[in-house]
């Protein structure tokens, strides 16, 4: 029982810090936010911050853990089915819309999107298609996602995450699926 209470307190503190960072990013941009700003906003001490995170960047990345877990669940599946990647991209649109961290968020999204896709594609494509290197397909899929996300942020989220995902899917799915299926 005591462990569960400690876990809740830890989770609460981490959430306070994540919320403080998100608010500050919206107010003044990530580049201008300091650890002191975050701890002041979250009303926690410096030692508490460093007990949970090594840096501001680690705090920022921790906000992507639910998304990273979904990525890992999707990519650990044996098959690259037709729905999973698009459900995953929808989750990503929703997460970025919720965080509204702007371009700093996109940099991190693109890094782990490319890395996870590449690992998965290396396993899945070797048997199916030797004409398109998996590195190129992973870069294409990740870059296309970031291009749409950039437009979406630049235009202050004029469409829903669901509509953006539908458009992304219309643009990227035909070619990606053809390559994955050995076309």
Secondary structure, 3 states (H helix, E strand, C coil): CHHHHHHHHHHHHHHHHHHHHHHHHHHHCHHHCCHHHHHHHHCCCHHHHHHHCCCHHHHHHHCCHHHHHHHHHHHCCCCCCCCHHHHHHHHHHHHHHHHCCCHHHHHHHHHHHHHHHHHHHHHHHCCCCCCCCHHHHHHHHHHHHHHHHHHHHHCCCCCCHHHHHHHHHHHHHHHHHHHHCCC
